[in-house]
Amino acid sequence: MGRVLNSDKERRVMVVRFSALGDVALVIPALYDVCRSNPSTEFVMLTRPHPAELFINPPANLKIEGVDLDQYRGLGGILRLFREMLKKYRFTDIVDLHDVLRTRVMGFWGQLHGVRLYRFRKGRFAKKALTRQRKKMMVALRPTYERYRDAFRRAGLEVSGSFSSIFPAGYEEPSTPVPPKKDGEFRVAIAPFSRHEGKIYPLDQMRKVVDQLAASPSTTLLIFGFGEEEERVIDSWIEGKKNIFNLASLKLGLARELELLNHCDVMVSMDSANMHIASLVGLRTVSVWGATHPYTGFLGYGQRQEDAVQLDMTCRPCSVFGNKPCRRGDYHCLRGIAPERIIERIKTPVRDSV
C-alpha cells in the first residue's frame, strides 16, 4: 500500500470499459486522441475480447488487453484481475469509463495501492429526467464521447479532438466477395438490426427501403447482420438482386467489415453499435430512432443531428437503451416513420456548413 507514484514522464494510464461493442466504439475517438496528444504517457485499454478487435491502427503508446471476465468472477476474481494488470503494466492512474460495480471495486483497490483514480460522469439523474413518463426534461445532454474526454481532462491529460478515422487516407479496399467499388457507384451500408425491439425499424418497412434503393443500378447495398436468423432475413430481401450483399452470410469478421465500411458513401442504422462503428471510419450515418433519442448523448461521434430520423412524440424517449416495453403497445415511434423519409435523408446532400 502507499506505492510511490512515478513522475509524469513515466506515467502509465489504465483505461477501463468492460461493455458492449457500441460503447467501446464510442471510446475510441477520445482514446486515440488522448494517446496522440500525450506521446510520453503509456496507455492500456482494458476491455472484453470482442470489442478489443475494434482497436485497429492504434497509437504507438496504446496497448489493448481483451479480458474474458468469466475467468474473473466475484470480488475475488476482480481483485485477481487487478493484481495481474498492476504487475504486468505498473500503471499509475486508472481512468474508469464504465462506472459500474466491477470498475468501482478495481478503482478502490487501485487507490489503496497509491494509484490515482478518475471516473467519467454518466449523468444518470439527467437521463432519468429525460426518459420519465411525466414532466420530461427535454434537454440535450452532453454527448457521451465528450464525457469520456472530460474524464481524461480531469486526469490532467491533453485531448486534441482531431480523430477522423482508424484508417489513413487512401487505405485500400480489401479483397472480399464484394467487388471493389467502381467509379460512379453509390455504396450504402445498412444495419437493420439491434438488440432491443424499441430500437428496430420494422423489418417489413426496412425491406421497402432496401427495394427502392436497390432499384438503382448504380447503387450497391451491403447489409450487415449476425447469426442465422438475421442471415435468413437478409437472404429473403435479396431475391436474386446482384447489387445486394449479405454480410451476415459472408462472415468476414469485424476488421474486414470495417474496411468495407471505409469505402461506403453512407450507412443506415438504428441507434445501435453499428452507428458508432461507422463513426470509426468517418462514415456518415442516417440513424433511425424509436424508443431512444439523440438527446441522451448517444448520437455517434461526428454524426449530424439532422441525419437522425425520428418522430416527435410526447412519450419519447421512454428509455435510454430501448430495452423497456412500449407504453402504447404499438411502437408507433418506429412504425410511424415512412420508408420514404429514410430514403430522402440518404439522398439529401450534406451541407458544406455542417
Helices and strands as residue ranges (DSSP letters): G 8-10, E 12-16, H 21-37, E 42-47, H 49-52, E 62-66, G 69-71, H 74-89, E 93-96, H 101-112, E 116-119, H 124-131, H 144-154, E 186-191, G 197-199, H 203-214, E 219-223, H 228-238, E 244-246, H 247-250, H 254-261, E 266-270, H 273-279, E 285-288, G 294-296, G 305-307, E 308-309, H 332-335, H 339-347
